[in-house]
Structures are given as C-alpha cells and as structure tokens.
C-alpha cells in the first residue's frame, strides 16, 4: 500500500528544483525572508542529492533578486567574491539596510527648488541690452481687418460675431454607432466624446 501512494524521489527532486529555479524576490520585500526561503530550498535539494554545486546555488540566489539589486550583483560578480550561501545572505541583508531602507519603495524623495541663496543679490530683471519690444499689440487696430467677418477695427480674437456664438469652440461629430463606447482624447484641443 505504501508503494502505491508513495511519491518517488525524482518527482520530489523535480518539484524542489522547479521551486528553487522559479523563486523570484518581489520588489520591496525583505531580502532576509527571501534568503531564508532560498536557504531552505537549498537544504532540501542537498538532502535529495540534486547534484548542484555551491556556485550554482549562489548564481540562482543572485538571479532571483529584483532589478534594484543589480548594482550588488554586478559588484559581486566583478570582484569575484567567493562566499558561502550564509555569507551571501548576510551581505545581502547589510546591502538592503544601507540602500533600500533609506528610500522605501513607493515613496520618492521630493525635489525642492529654491529661488536663490540667502544673502545673494538677485539678478536684475529687464536691464539687458537689446532693442526691446516693438509695440506689437499696442499698435492701432483701427486699420486692421478681422479674419473672420472682414470688418475693420478689431481682430478675430475679439470679433463680436465669433464671440456671440456659444458653439464657437465646440466641434461636434457623431460617428459612433454604439452608444456604450467612448473615446477620451487627453492632450488634444478638441475632445471626442459619445454624445454632446
């Protein structure tokens, strides 16, 4: 009876290897708890005689870390450090304490802009060289022609005919066949919607 319901060693070893190679640390989670989990999987694989060496275990632990640990992984590989799994996990915990805890995930640091230092004289405004503005909008409108109504004495932006029409700045096109569908266009001068 025991032989029928017993799980074979290759099946258990396959499950442990799959769990070990598939484990990924979530961004922002504790590297210590991840290290304990990986350490227990390594112990299970060694008990099952999986045949993996210490370097493979280390490589898989480093590979399971999130992208925020990439500087650590690059430093570890470039310096050719030879550490045990326990030492690696201790170093990772120290790295997390130095880097990740000072700036929690999801909470960015605020950037503060200051106008100037205290006691520093402000730069003069409007004292530069140049011709200055020519009275562009100050010129007389009496001789100008409106581009909308062709009348004299005003511009299109101030045209009484254009401003009196309440639908001046509304573009209405009803091309939607299904009343349940909507299109939202943000960043456009004319927004498209279902029915106005």
LOVEX-119273 format. One line per field, with one value per residue: residue in three letters; residue number from 1; x, y, z of N, C-alpha, C in turn. Coordinates in nm, 2 decimals. Example, Ala and Ser with C-alpha at 12.3 -4.5 7.8 and 13.67 -1.06 7.14 Angstrom:
2
code: [ALA SER]
pos: [1 2]
n_px: [1.32 1.28]
n_py: [-0.57 -0.22]
n_pz: [0.78 0.71]
ca_px: [1.23 1.37]
ca_py: [-0.45 -0.11]
ca_pz: [0.78 0.71]
c_px: [1.32 1.29]
c_py: [-0.33 0.00]
c_pz: [0.78 0.79]
# end
This chain:
196
code: [UNK UNK UNK UNK UNK UNK UNK UNK UNK UNK UNK UNK UNK UNK UNK UNK UNK UNK UNK UNK UNK UNK UNK UNK UNK UNK UNK UNK UNK UNK UNK UNK UNK UNK UNK UNK UNK UNK UNK UNK UNK UNK UNK UNK UNK UNK UNK UNK UNK UNK UNK UNK UNK UNK UNK UNK UNK UNK UNK UNK UNK UNK UNK UNK UNK UNK UNK UNK UNK UNK UNK UNK UNK UNK UNK UNK UNK UNK UNK UNK UNK UNK UNK UNK UNK UNK UNK UNK UNK UNK UNK UNK UNK UNK UNK UNK UNK UNK UNK UNK UNK UNK UNK UNK UNK UNK UNK UNK UNK UNK UNK UNK UNK UNK UNK UNK UNK UNK UNK UNK UNK UNK UNK UNK UNK UNK UNK UNK UNK UNK UNK UNK UNK UNK UNK UNK UNK UNK UNK UNK UNK UNK UNK UNK UNK UNK UNK UNK UNK UNK UNK UNK UNK UNK UNK UNK UNK UNK UNK UNK UNK UNK UNK UNK UNK UNK UNK UNK UNK UNK UNK UNK UNK UNK UNK UNK UNK UNK UNK UNK UNK UNK UNK UNK UNK UNK UNK UNK UNK UNK UNK UNK UNK UNK UNK UNK]
pos: [1 2 3 4 5 6 7 8 9 10 11 12 13 14 15 16 17 18 19 20 21 22 23 24 25 26 27 28 29 30 31 32 33 34 35 36 37 38 39 40 41 42 43 44 45 46 47 48 49 50 51 52 53 54 55 56 57 58 59 60 61 62 63 64 65 66 67 68 69 70 71 72 73 74 75 76 77 78 79 80 81 82 83 84 85 86 87 88 89 90 91 92 93 94 95 96 97 98 99 100 101 102 103 104 105 106 107 108 109 110 111 112 113 114 115 116 117 118 119 120 121 122 123 124 125 126 127 128 129 130 131 132 133 134 135 136 137 138 139 140 141 142 143 144 145 146 147 148 149 150 151 152 153 154 155 156 157 158 159 160 161 162 163 164 165 166 167 168 169 170 171 172 173 174 175 176 177 178 179 180 181 182 183 184 185 186 187 188 189 190 191 192 193 194 195 196]
n_px: [0.08 0.20 0.38 0.22 0.10 0.32 0.54 0.77 1.13 1.25 1.04 0.99 1.24 1.23 1.02 1.13 1.36 1.23 1.09 1.30 1.45 1.25 1.18 1.13 1.23 1.01 0.99 1.07 1.02 1.14 1.48 1.59 1.39 1.35 1.60 1.61 1.41 1.52 1.75 1.63 1.53 1.77 1.88 1.69 1.73 1.99 1.95 1.81 2.00 2.06 2.27 2.38 2.62 2.79 2.84 2.64 2.41 2.46 2.46 2.20 2.06 2.14 2.04 1.77 1.70 1.55 1.54 1.64 1.86 2.06 2.30 2.44 2.47 2.63 2.86 2.93 2.99 3.19 3.40 3.47 3.39 3.41 3.19 3.01 2.67 2.53 2.70 2.66 2.38 2.39 2.54 2.37 2.16 2.28 2.34 2.08 2.00 2.16 2.09 1.82 1.64 1.67 1.54 1.23 1.04 0.81 0.78 0.89 1.16 1.13 1.18 1.32 1.30 1.49 1.48 1.70 2.01 2.03 2.10 2.23 2.26 1.98 1.94 1.93 1.63 1.51 1.71 1.88 2.07 1.95 1.69 1.45 1.09 0.89 0.60 0.40 0.13 0.03 -0.02 -0.24 -0.57 -0.75 -0.71 -0.69 -0.80 -1.06 -1.02 -1.23 -1.49 -1.44 -1.45 -1.36 -1.14 -1.11 -0.97 -0.97 -0.97 -1.11 -1.35 -1.69 -1.90 -1.80 -1.76 -2.01 -2.14 -2.24 -2.14 -1.88 -1.63 -1.67 -1.66 -1.85 -1.90 -2.07 -2.00 -2.03 -2.16 -2.24 -2.38 -2.26 -1.99 -1.70 -1.47 -1.18 -0.98 -0.71 -0.51 -0.55 -0.69 -0.95 -1.18 -1.31 -1.61 -1.89 -2.19 -2.30]
n_py: [-0.12 0.12 0.16 0.22 0.47 0.63 0.90 0.93 0.97 1.11 1.27 1.43 1.56 1.70 1.88 2.03 2.14 2.29 2.47 2.60 2.72 2.87 3.07 3.40 3.71 3.96 4.30 4.53 4.36 4.18 4.10 3.93 3.74 3.63 3.52 3.33 3.16 3.07 2.94 2.73 2.59 2.52 2.35 2.15 2.05 1.96 1.75 1.58 1.51 1.65 1.73 1.98 2.23 2.46 2.71 2.72 2.74 2.99 3.15 3.12 3.23 3.50 3.56 3.55 3.78 4.11 4.38 4.61 4.53 4.49 4.65 4.54 4.27 4.30 4.41 4.20 3.99 4.11 4.15 3.89 3.75 3.49 3.33 3.17 3.04 3.13 3.35 3.51 3.57 3.72 3.94 4.04 4.12 4.33 4.50 4.57 4.70 4.93 5.05 5.02 5.06 5.33 5.47 5.41 5.18 5.31 5.55 5.84 6.07 6.41 6.68 6.98 7.31 7.60 7.96 8.13 8.17 8.26 8.60 8.64 8.86 8.94 8.88 9.14 9.22 9.26 9.45 9.41 9.43 9.53 9.58 9.58 9.55 9.60 9.79 9.57 9.46 9.69 9.85 10.04 9.93 10.02 10.03 9.76 9.44 9.21 8.87 8.69 8.81 9.00 9.27 9.61 9.74 9.56 9.25 8.89 8.75 8.91 8.94 9.04 8.89 8.63 8.58 8.59 8.36 8.07 7.81 7.83 7.72 7.44 7.13 6.91 6.59 6.31 6.01 5.76 5.44 5.27 5.33 5.28 5.29 5.48 5.75 5.89 6.17 6.30 6.58 6.70 6.96 6.95 6.76 6.43 6.28 6.07 6.14 6.47]
n_pz: [0.00 0.08 -0.12 -0.34 -0.30 -0.24 -0.30 -0.56 -0.54 -0.76 -0.85 -0.63 -0.61 -0.86 -0.82 -0.61 -0.73 -0.94 -0.78 -0.66 -0.88 -0.99 -0.81 -0.73 -0.59 -0.47 -0.56 -0.31 -0.10 0.19 0.20 0.37 0.45 0.20 0.16 0.36 0.27 0.02 0.13 0.27 0.05 -0.08 0.12 0.11 -0.15 -0.13 0.05 -0.11 -0.28 -0.52 -0.68 -0.74 -0.74 -0.50 -0.63 -0.83 -0.67 -0.55 -0.78 -0.87 -0.65 -0.66 -0.91 -0.86 -0.74 -0.73 -0.98 -0.85 -0.71 -0.88 -0.90 -0.68 -0.76 -0.99 -0.87 -0.70 -0.89 -1.05 -0.87 -0.81 -0.58 -0.34 -0.16 0.10 0.11 0.33 0.41 0.18 0.20 0.44 0.36 0.17 0.33 0.48 0.26 0.19 0.42 0.40 0.16 0.06 0.27 0.34 0.14 0.10 -0.10 -0.33 -0.22 -0.32 -0.31 -0.24 -0.46 -0.41 -0.51 -0.50 -0.50 -0.47 -0.30 0.05 0.12 -0.12 -0.39 -0.60 -0.94 -1.18 -1.34 -1.67 -1.75 -1.96 -2.26 -2.59 -2.83 -2.73 -2.69 -2.97 -3.01 -3.05 -2.99 -2.92 -3.13 -3.33 -3.39 -3.56 -3.84 -3.90 -4.03 -3.96 -3.96 -3.96 -3.99 -4.17 -4.10 -4.01 -3.76 -3.55 -3.43 -3.51 -3.27 -3.10 -3.22 -3.25 -3.36 -3.37 -3.10 -3.00 -3.07 -2.91 -2.96 -3.06 -3.00 -3.01 -3.15 -3.31 -3.39 -3.47 -3.49 -3.38 -3.36 -3.16 -2.86 -2.62 -2.63 -2.58 -2.64 -2.52 -2.54 -2.43 -2.41 -2.64 -2.85 -2.93 -2.78 -2.79 -2.76 -2.66 -2.70 -2.73]
ca_px: [0.00 0.28 0.45 0.13 0.08 0.44 0.59 0.91 1.24 1.27 0.93 1.02 1.35 1.19 0.94 1.22 1.44 1.14 1.06 1.42 1.48 1.14 1.15 1.18 1.20 0.93 1.05 1.03 1.01 1.26 1.58 1.62 1.29 1.38 1.72 1.57 1.33 1.62 1.83 1.56 1.52 1.90 1.89 1.60 1.80 2.11 1.90 1.76 2.12 2.02 2.39 2.41 2.73 2.77 2.84 2.51 2.32 2.48 2.42 2.05 2.01 2.16 1.94 1.63 1.68 1.48 1.63 1.70 1.98 2.16 2.44 2.51 2.51 2.74 2.98 2.97 3.05 3.31 3.51 3.50 3.38 3.38 3.12 2.91 2.53 2.50 2.77 2.59 2.26 2.42 2.59 2.25 2.08 2.36 2.32 1.94 1.99 2.23 2.04 1.67 1.56 1.68 1.44 1.13 0.98 0.68 0.78 1.00 1.21 1.08 1.28 1.29 1.37 1.49 1.50 1.83 2.06 2.00 2.21 2.28 2.18 1.90 1.99 1.84 1.53 1.48 1.81 1.97 2.08 1.86 1.60 1.32 0.97 0.82 0.47 0.33 -0.01 -0.01 -0.05 -0.38 -0.65 -0.85 -0.69 -0.67 -0.92 -1.09 -1.00 -1.35 -1.61 -1.38 -1.48 -1.24 -1.14 -1.09 -0.91 -1.05 -0.98 -1.21 -1.47 -1.82 -1.98 -1.74 -1.77 -2.16 -2.19 -2.19 -2.08 -1.76 -1.51 -1.72 -1.66 -1.94 -1.91 -2.13 -1.97 -2.03 -2.28 -2.27 -2.39 -2.19 -1.85 -1.65 -1.33 -1.13 -0.86 -0.64 -0.40 -0.60 -0.77 -1.09 -1.20 -1.41 -1.69 -2.00 -2.30 -2.29]
ca_py: [0.00 0.23 0.17 0.27 0.61 0.70 0.98 0.89 1.07 1.20 1.36 1.53 1.64 1.79 1.98 2.12 2.22 2.38 2.58 2.68 2.80 2.96 3.16 3.54 3.81 4.07 4.43 4.59 4.27 4.16 4.01 3.83 3.64 3.56 3.44 3.21 3.07 3.01 2.86 2.61 2.51 2.46 2.24 2.04 2.00 1.88 1.63 1.50 1.48 1.71 1.73 2.11 2.28 2.59 2.82 2.72 2.79 3.13 3.22 3.12 3.33 3.63 3.57 3.56 3.92 4.21 4.48 4.71 4.47 4.48 4.70 4.45 4.16 4.34 4.42 4.06 3.91 4.17 4.13 3.75 3.71 3.35 3.33 3.06 3.09 3.20 3.48 3.59 3.62 3.82 4.06 4.10 4.19 4.45 4.59 4.62 4.80 5.05 5.12 5.02 5.11 5.47 5.52 5.30 5.17 5.37 5.69 5.91 6.19 6.53 6.77 7.12 7.41 7.73 8.07 8.18 8.16 8.38 8.70 8.66 8.96 8.89 8.93 9.24 9.17 9.36 9.55 9.36 9.51 9.49 9.68 9.58 9.52 9.70 9.79 9.48 9.46 9.83 9.93 10.07 9.83 10.09 9.99 9.62 9.38 9.09 8.75 8.62 8.88 9.10 9.40 9.68 9.79 9.46 9.13 8.77 8.71 9.00 8.96 9.02 8.78 8.50 8.56 8.58 8.23 7.98 7.69 7.87 7.63 7.31 7.05 6.80 6.49 6.19 5.89 5.64 5.36 5.21 5.44 5.24 5.31 5.62 5.78 6.00 6.22 6.39 6.64 6.75 7.08 6.92 6.63 6.35 6.20 5.99 6.23 6.60]
ca_pz: [0.00 0.09 -0.25 -0.44 -0.27 -0.21 -0.41 -0.59 -0.52 -0.88 -0.85 -0.52 -0.66 -0.97 -0.75 -0.53 -0.83 -1.00 -0.68 -0.64 -1.00 -1.02 -0.70 -0.75 -0.48 -0.51 -0.53 -0.19 0.01 0.27 0.14 0.47 0.43 0.07 0.18 0.44 0.18 -0.07 0.21 0.30 -0.07 -0.10 0.21 0.06 -0.27 -0.08 0.11 -0.22 -0.36 -0.66 -0.76 -0.77 -0.65 -0.43 -0.72 -0.89 -0.57 -0.54 -0.90 -0.87 -0.55 -0.72 -1.03 -0.81 -0.68 -0.82 -1.05 -0.76 -0.65 -0.99 -0.86 -0.59 -0.84 -1.07 -0.79 -0.65 -1.00 -1.09 -0.77 -0.79 -0.44 -0.31 -0.03 0.12 0.09 0.45 0.40 0.08 0.26 0.54 0.28 0.11 0.44 0.50 0.15 0.20 0.52 0.36 0.04 0.04 0.38 0.34 0.05 0.09 -0.23 -0.35 -0.16 -0.38 -0.24 -0.30 -0.51 -0.37 -0.59 -0.43 -0.59 -0.46 -0.17 0.13 0.12 -0.25 -0.46 -0.71 -1.07 -1.23 -1.44 -1.77 -1.77 -2.06 -2.39 -2.69 -2.88 -2.65 -2.77 -3.05 -2.96 -3.13 -2.96 -2.88 -3.24 -3.35 -3.45 -3.65 -3.98 -3.92 -4.08 -3.89 -4.04 -3.95 -4.05 -4.27 -4.06 -3.96 -3.62 -3.45 -3.47 -3.50 -3.13 -3.04 -3.32 -3.18 -3.42 -3.33 -2.95 -2.96 -3.10 -2.80 -3.01 -3.13 -2.97 -3.00 -3.27 -3.28 -3.49 -3.41 -3.58 -3.30 -3.38 -3.03 -2.75 -2.50 -2.65 -2.55 -2.68 -2.44 -2.60 -2.35 -2.48 -2.77 -2.84 -2.94 -2.71 -2.86 -2.66 -2.71 -2.75 -2.66]
c_px: [0.09 0.35 0.35 0.11 0.21 0.49 0.73 1.01 1.25 1.16 0.95 1.13 1.32 1.11 1.03 1.31 1.35 1.11 1.18 1.45 1.37 1.11 1.22 1.14 1.12 1.00 0.99 1.01 1.14 1.35 1.61 1.52 1.31 1.50 1.69 1.50 1.43 1.71 1.76 1.54 1.66 1.92 1.81 1.67 1.92 2.06 1.86 1.88 2.09 2.15 2.43 2.52 2.70 2.76 2.70 2.41 2.33 2.43 2.26 1.99 2.03 2.07 1.80 1.60 1.62 1.58 1.70 1.83 2.09 2.29 2.51 2.56 2.63 2.87 3.03 3.04 3.18 3.43 3.54 3.49 3.35 3.32 3.04 2.77 2.49 2.57 2.70 2.46 2.29 2.47 2.47 2.17 2.15 2.34 2.18 1.93 2.06 2.16 1.88 1.59 1.57 1.58 1.34 1.07 0.84 0.68 0.91 1.04 1.16 1.20 1.24 1.37 1.37 1.53 1.64 1.88 2.04 2.12 2.27 2.20 2.11 1.95 1.88 1.75 1.50 1.58 1.91 1.97 1.98 1.77 1.48 1.21 0.92 0.67 0.38 0.18 -0.06 -0.05 -0.20 -0.45 -0.74 -0.83 -0.69 -0.81 -0.94 -1.08 -1.13 -1.46 -1.56 -1.41 -1.36 -1.25 -1.12 -1.02 -1.00 -1.07 -1.08 -1.33 -1.60 -1.91 -1.93 -1.77 -1.92 -2.21 -2.14 -2.12 -1.94 -1.65 -1.55 -1.72 -1.74 -1.95 -1.96 -2.11 -1.98 -2.16 -2.33 -2.27 -2.31 -2.04 -1.81 -1.50 -1.29 -0.99 -0.81 -0.52 -0.43 -0.68 -0.91 -1.11 -1.32 -1.48 -1.81 -2.11 -2.30 -2.43]
c_py: [0.13 0.26 0.24 0.42 0.69 0.78 0.95 1.01 1.16 1.31 1.47 1.62 1.74 1.90 2.08 2.20 2.32 2.50 2.67 2.77 2.90 3.07 3.30 3.63 3.92 4.20 4.49 4.49 4.25 4.06 3.90 3.71 3.56 3.47 3.31 3.11 3.00 2.91 2.72 2.52 2.45 2.34 2.12 1.97 1.92 1.75 1.53 1.46 1.53 1.72 1.87 2.16 2.42 2.71 2.83 2.78 2.94 3.21 3.23 3.22 3.47 3.66 3.60 3.70 4.01 4.31 4.58 4.66 4.45 4.54 4.60 4.33 4.18 4.35 4.28 3.98 3.97 4.15 3.98 3.70 3.56 3.34 3.21 3.12 3.17 3.34 3.57 3.65 3.73 3.95 4.12 4.18 4.33 4.55 4.65 4.72 4.93 5.12 5.13 5.07 5.27 5.54 5.41 5.30 5.23 5.51 5.75 6.03 6.31 6.62 6.91 7.22 7.54 7.84 8.12 8.16 8.28 8.47 8.72 8.76 8.90 8.95 9.03 9.19 9.29 9.47 9.51 9.45 9.46 9.61 9.69 9.55 9.63 9.69 9.70 9.48 9.60 9.91 9.95 9.97 9.89 10.05 9.85 9.56 9.24 8.97 8.66 8.69 8.99 9.25 9.47 9.72 9.69 9.34 9.01 8.73 8.79 9.02 8.94 8.91 8.64 8.47 8.54 8.44 8.13 7.85 7.72 7.77 7.48 7.24 6.93 6.71 6.37 6.08 5.76 5.57 5.30 5.31 5.40 5.26 5.46 5.63 5.90 6.04 6.33 6.45 6.69 6.87 7.05 6.77 6.56 6.27 6.14 6.08 6.36 6.65]
c_pz: [0.00 -0.05 -0.35 -0.42 -0.24 -0.33 -0.43 -0.57 -0.64 -0.89 -0.75 -0.56 -0.77 -0.91 -0.68 -0.63 -0.90 -0.91 -0.67 -0.76 -1.04 -0.92 -0.74 -0.63 -0.54 -0.47 -0.40 -0.07 0.08 0.21 0.24 0.46 0.30 0.08 0.26 0.36 0.08 0.01 0.24 0.17 -0.10 -0.01 0.16 -0.06 -0.23 -0.02 0.01 -0.31 -0.51 -0.74 -0.80 -0.68 -0.59 -0.52 -0.80 -0.80 -0.56 -0.66 -0.91 -0.76 -0.60 -0.84 -0.98 -0.75 -0.78 -0.88 -0.96 -0.70 -0.76 -0.96 -0.77 -0.67 -0.92 -0.99 -0.74 -0.76 -1.04 -1.00 -0.75 -0.65 -0.43 -0.17 -0.02 0.11 0.21 0.45 0.29 0.13 0.36 0.47 0.22 0.21 0.47 0.39 0.15 0.30 0.48 0.25 0.04 0.15 0.39 0.25 0.02 -0.05 -0.23 -0.29 -0.22 -0.29 -0.32 -0.35 -0.48 -0.45 -0.51 -0.53 -0.59 -0.32 -0.08 0.13 -0.02 -0.32 -0.58 -0.84 -1.12 -1.34 -1.54 -1.79 -1.87 -2.18 -2.49 -2.73 -2.80 -2.74 -2.85 -3.02 -3.04 -3.11 -2.93 -3.01 -3.26 -3.43 -3.56 -3.79 -4.01 -3.96 -4.01 -3.99 -4.05 -4.03 -4.15 -4.23 -4.01 -3.82 -3.51 -3.51 -3.45 -3.35 -3.05 -3.12 -3.24 -3.23 -3.37 -3.18 -2.91 -2.99 -2.98 -2.84 -3.09 -3.12 -2.96 -3.14 -3.24 -3.40 -3.43 -3.51 -3.51 -3.32 -3.25 -2.92 -2.63 -2.51 -2.64 -2.60 -2.60 -2.50 -2.51 -2.42 -2.62 -2.76 -2.85 -2.88 -2.78 -2.75 -2.73 -2.78 -2.67 -2.62]
# end
